Amino acid sequence: MTTVSTFIFLILTYSSNLILTKLALQTGEMDPCLFSFMKVATAAFIVLTVLPNAVTQFAYRNNFSLLTTSLLFVSSIFTLSIALPDLGLVISSLLLYGSSIVFRVLFNISPKNIMTNLSSIFSIIIISIGAGMFFELPSITNYNHSSLLLIIFSGVSFALFSPDKSQIKLSYQWLRRMFMMSAIVGLILFFSIVIKSSYVVFNIDGIIYAIVTGTFSTGMFYCLWLFTENKLVSHMTGLFSVIIVILWGVFVSAESISTSEVSAGTLIILGILIHTLASPTTYTSPSEVNSDTTS
């Protein structure tokens, strides 16, 4: 795929994650835990099918164990699905991606590059001010506060699951095992949550949305995004996805948004942009990665 087509695919799949999840769960006819498990299971199937069972020249791995990474990944998906039905797409996308950027920056601050650190800290301050403005608005009373916290927790989990690609390495084999582990963790979590219920609410539309979201927004997205060596494309994906979700929320879902909310959202987007532009745009690809680096 060319750089442009890769960029377009990443933006569409990433932004569709929130939109499709909202469409699937907003009527309350689909259990969010079942939706999340089906999404994770479908993504695992796609990754196991698409990714070769071999070590590649360019690789990516975070510093957590396989189980911890899977727990973070699954937690991010489950908390997002549980919180999103109570919230609008605009505030969900801003808080989700904003909190993700803040904690990704904190997770990756290094004394090696002072200017990058200063820009990153500046982006954190701007995003925090924007988020603080949201929580000071009178309209915040219209939202479930538990759902707001869950959205932020989802962003934090995502940040820890997928930190800066220039500093970490991972093989295809490790990624395949991580998704297999995530499917198992998701199944256990699903049963542990619904075990006391006499039935699970679901409908055919919700199942279809879960499969489509798991296939493209999660499975295919991670297959391509994690191994995209153009870092500017990787970072700009998040920024443009936020904008697309906001536009969808305003113009398609007809969500009302006040001038104060526009100001708060603009600050968050500005902080994400500063972080994107301040980040390095090149990777240092290892000549070879051992297949047993799975810790």
C-alpha positions as CSV (number, residue, x, y, z in Angstrom):
1,M,0.0,0.0,0.0
2,T,1.2,3.5,-0.7
3,T,1.6,6.0,2.1
4,V,-1.5,7.9,1.1
5,S,-3.7,4.8,0.9
6,T,-2.3,3.5,4.2
7,F,-3.1,6.9,5.8
8,I,-6.6,6.9,4.5
9,F,-7.2,3.3,5.6
10,L,-5.9,3.9,9.1
11,I,-8.0,7.1,9.6
12,L,-11.2,5.4,8.4
13,T,-10.7,2.3,10.5
14,Y,-9.6,4.1,13.6
15,S,-12.4,6.7,13.5
16,S,-15.0,4.0,12.7
17,N,-14.2,2.2,16.0
18,L,-16.0,4.8,18.1
19,I,-18.8,5.4,15.5
20,L,-19.6,1.8,15.0
21,T,-19.5,1.0,18.7
22,K,-21.8,3.9,19.4
23,L,-24.3,2.7,16.7
24,A,-24.2,-0.8,18.0
25,L,-24.8,0.0,21.7
26,Q,-26.8,3.3,21.7
27,T,-30.2,1.5,21.7
28,G,-29.4,-0.7,24.6
29,E,-30.4,-3.8,22.7
30,M,-26.8,-5.2,22.6
31,D,-24.9,-6.2,25.7
32,P,-21.7,-4.1,25.8
33,C,-19.7,-7.0,27.3
34,L,-20.8,-9.4,24.7
35,F,-20.1,-6.8,22.0
36,S,-16.6,-6.3,23.5
37,F,-15.8,-10.0,23.6
38,M,-17.0,-10.6,20.0
39,K,-14.9,-7.6,18.9
40,V,-11.7,-8.9,20.6
41,A,-12.3,-12.5,19.4
42,T,-12.9,-11.3,15.8
43,A,-9.8,-9.1,15.9
44,A,-7.8,-12.1,17.2
45,F,-9.0,-14.2,14.4
46,I,-8.0,-11.6,11.8
47,V,-4.6,-11.1,13.3
48,L,-3.9,-14.8,13.4
49,T,-5.1,-15.1,9.8
50,V,-3.3,-12.1,8.3
51,L,0.0,-12.0,10.2
52,P,2.6,-14.5,9.2
53,N,4.0,-16.8,11.9
54,A,7.5,-15.5,11.5
55,V,9.9,-12.9,12.8
56,T,10.1,-9.7,10.7
57,Q,12.9,-7.2,10.1
58,F,10.8,-4.4,11.6
59,A,9.3,-5.2,15.0
60,Y,7.5,-3.7,17.9
61,R,7.2,-4.7,21.5
62,N,6.3,-2.9,24.8
63,N,7.9,-3.5,28.1
64,F,4.9,-5.4,29.7
65,S,4.4,-9.1,30.0
66,L,2.1,-10.8,27.5
67,L,-0.7,-11.2,30.1
68,T,-0.4,-7.6,31.3
69,T,-0.6,-6.2,27.8
70,S,-3.6,-8.4,27.0
71,L,-5.4,-7.1,30.2
72,L,-4.7,-3.5,29.2
73,F,-5.9,-4.1,25.6
74,V,-9.1,-5.9,26.7
75,S,-9.7,-3.4,29.5
76,S,-9.6,-0.5,27.0
77,I,-12.2,-2.2,24.8
78,F,-14.5,-3.3,27.5
79,T,-14.5,0.1,29.4
80,L,-15.1,2.0,26.1
81,S,-18.1,-0.2,25.2
82,I,-19.6,0.1,28.7
83,A,-19.2,3.9,28.8
84,L,-20.0,5.0,25.3
85,P,-23.8,4.4,25.3
86,D,-24.2,7.1,28.0
87,L,-22.0,9.7,26.2
88,G,-21.9,11.6,23.0
89,L,-19.3,11.0,20.3
90,V,-17.8,14.4,20.6
91,I,-16.9,14.3,24.3
92,S,-16.0,10.6,24.1
93,S,-13.5,11.1,21.3
94,L,-11.9,14.1,22.9
95,L,-11.5,12.6,26.4
96,L,-10.5,9.2,25.0
97,Y,-7.7,10.4,22.7
98,G,-6.7,13.3,25.0
99,S,-6.1,11.0,28.0
100,S,-4.3,8.6,25.7
101,I,-1.9,11.3,24.5
102,V,-1.3,12.6,28.0
103,F,-0.4,9.2,29.5
104,R,1.5,8.1,26.4
105,V,3.7,11.2,26.8
106,L,4.2,10.6,30.5
107,F,5.0,7.0,29.7
108,N,7.7,7.9,27.2
109,I,9.4,11.0,28.6
110,S,13.1,10.6,28.2
111,P,16.1,12.8,29.2
112,K,17.6,12.3,25.8
113,N,15.6,15.0,24.0
114,I,14.9,18.1,26.0
115,M,13.0,20.0,23.3
116,T,10.8,17.0,22.6
117,N,10.1,16.7,26.3
118,L,9.2,20.4,26.6
119,S,6.8,20.2,23.7
120,S,5.3,17.1,25.1
121,I,4.8,18.7,28.5
122,F,3.3,21.7,26.8
123,S,0.8,19.4,25.0
124,I,-0.1,17.8,28.3
125,I,-0.8,21.2,29.8
126,I,-3.0,22.3,26.9
127,I,-5.0,19.0,26.8
128,S,-5.4,19.1,30.6
129,I,-6.8,22.7,30.4
130,G,-9.2,21.6,27.7
131,A,-10.4,18.6,29.7
132,G,-10.7,20.7,32.8
133,M,-12.9,23.2,30.9
134,F,-15.2,20.3,30.0
135,F,-15.6,19.2,33.6
136,E,-16.4,22.8,34.6
137,L,-19.2,23.2,32.1
138,P,-22.8,23.1,33.3
139,S,-23.6,20.5,30.5
140,I,-21.4,18.0,32.3
141,T,-24.3,17.2,34.6
142,N,-26.0,15.7,31.6
143,Y,-23.4,12.9,31.4
144,N,-22.9,9.9,33.6
145,H,-19.8,10.7,35.6
146,S,-18.9,7.0,35.9
147,S,-19.0,6.8,32.1
148,L,-16.7,9.8,31.8
149,L,-14.1,8.2,34.1
150,L,-14.4,4.9,32.2
151,I,-13.7,6.7,28.9
152,I,-10.6,8.3,30.4
153,F,-9.5,4.9,31.8
154,S,-10.0,3.4,28.4
155,G,-7.6,6.0,26.9
156,V,-5.1,5.4,29.7
157,S,-5.2,1.6,29.1
158,F,-4.7,2.2,25.4
159,A,-1.7,4.5,26.0
160,L,0.0,1.8,28.2
161,F,-0.9,-0.9,25.7
162,S,0.6,0.9,22.7
163,P,3.4,3.3,23.7
164,D,5.8,5.1,21.4
165,K,6.8,2.8,18.5
166,S,10.3,4.4,18.2
167,Q,11.3,3.1,21.6
168,I,10.0,-0.5,21.5
169,K,10.1,-3.6,19.5
170,L,7.8,-6.5,18.8
171,S,7.7,-9.5,16.5
172,Y,4.7,-10.8,14.5
173,Q,4.8,-13.9,16.7
174,W,4.5,-11.9,19.9
175,L,1.6,-9.9,18.5
176,R,-0.3,-13.1,17.5
177,R,0.2,-14.5,21.0
178,M,-1.0,-11.2,22.5
179,F,-4.2,-11.3,20.5
180,M,-4.8,-15.0,21.4
181,M,-4.3,-14.2,25.0
182,S,-6.6,-11.2,24.7
183,A,-9.4,-13.4,23.3
184,I,-9.0,-15.7,26.3
185,V,-9.0,-12.8,28.8
186,G,-12.0,-11.3,27.1
187,L,-13.9,-14.5,27.3
188,I,-13.1,-14.9,31.0
189,L,-14.0,-11.3,31.7
190,F,-17.3,-11.6,29.7
191,F,-18.4,-14.7,31.7
192,S,-17.3,-13.2,35.0
193,I,-19.5,-10.1,34.4
194,V,-22.6,-11.8,33.1
195,I,-22.5,-15.0,35.2
196,K,-25.1,-13.6,37.5
197,S,-27.5,-12.6,34.7
198,S,-30.2,-15.0,33.6
199,Y,-29.7,-13.9,30.0
200,V,-27.5,-11.7,27.7
201,V,-29.1,-9.0,25.6
202,F,-28.1,-9.1,21.9
203,N,-29.4,-8.5,18.4
204,I,-28.3,-9.3,14.9
205,D,-27.3,-5.7,14.2
206,G,-25.1,-5.6,17.3
207,I,-23.4,-8.8,16.3
208,I,-22.7,-7.6,12.8
209,Y,-21.3,-4.3,14.2
210,A,-19.1,-6.3,16.6
211,I,-17.7,-8.4,13.8
212,V,-17.1,-5.5,11.4
213,T,-15.5,-3.4,14.2
214,G,-13.3,-6.3,15.3
215,T,-12.3,-7.0,11.7
216,F,-11.4,-3.5,10.5
217,S,-11.2,-1.1,13.4
218,T,-9.2,-3.5,15.6
219,G,-7.7,-6.4,13.7
220,M,-6.8,-4.9,10.3
221,F,-6.0,-1.6,11.9
222,Y,-3.4,-3.0,14.3
223,C,-1.9,-5.2,11.6
224,L,-1.1,-2.2,9.5
225,W,-0.6,0.5,12.1
226,L,1.9,-1.3,14.4
227,F,4.1,-2.0,11.4
228,T,3.8,1.3,9.6
229,E,7.3,2.7,9.6
230,N,6.2,6.2,8.6
231,K,5.8,7.6,12.1
232,L,4.1,10.9,10.9
233,V,1.3,8.7,9.4
234,S,1.0,6.8,12.7
235,H,0.6,9.9,14.8
236,M,-1.5,11.9,12.4
237,T,-4.0,9.0,12.3
238,G,-5.2,9.7,15.8
239,L,-5.5,13.5,15.2
240,F,-7.6,13.1,12.0
241,S,-9.6,10.3,13.5
242,V,-10.7,12.7,16.3
243,I,-11.8,15.3,13.8
244,I,-13.8,12.7,11.8
245,V,-15.6,11.4,14.9
246,I,-16.4,15.0,16.0
247,L,-17.8,15.9,12.6
248,W,-19.8,12.7,12.6
249,G,-21.2,13.4,16.0
250,V,-22.2,17.0,15.1
251,F,-23.5,16.6,11.5
252,V,-24.7,13.0,11.4
253,S,-25.7,12.2,15.0
254,A,-26.9,15.8,15.5
255,E,-25.2,16.2,18.8
256,S,-25.5,19.7,20.2
257,I,-22.3,21.4,21.1
258,S,-21.9,24.8,22.9
259,T,-19.3,27.5,22.2
260,S,-17.5,26.6,25.5
261,E,-17.4,22.9,24.4
262,V,-15.9,24.0,21.1
263,S,-13.2,26.0,22.9
264,A,-12.4,23.0,25.2
265,G,-12.3,20.6,22.3
266,T,-10.1,23.0,20.3
267,L,-7.5,23.0,23.1
268,I,-7.5,19.2,23.3
269,I,-7.0,18.9,19.5
270,L,-4.3,21.6,19.7
271,G,-2.5,19.6,22.4
272,I,-2.7,16.4,20.2
273,L,-1.3,18.4,17.2
274,I,1.6,19.7,19.2
275,H,2.5,16.2,20.5
276,T,2.2,14.9,16.9
277,L,4.5,17.5,15.4
278,A,7.0,17.3,18.3
279,S,7.4,13.5,18.0
280,P,10.2,12.0,15.9
281,T,9.2,11.1,12.4
282,T,11.7,8.2,11.8
283,Y,12.2,4.8,13.3
284,T,15.3,2.9,14.1
285,S,14.5,-0.5,12.7
286,P,16.6,-3.4,14.1
287,S,18.3,-5.6,11.5
288,E,16.9,-8.6,13.2
289,V,14.6,-9.4,16.2
290,N,14.7,-12.7,18.0
291,S,11.5,-14.6,18.1
292,D,11.7,-15.4,21.8
293,T,11.4,-11.8,23.0
294,T,8.0,-12.4,24.5
295,S,8.5,-11.2,28.1
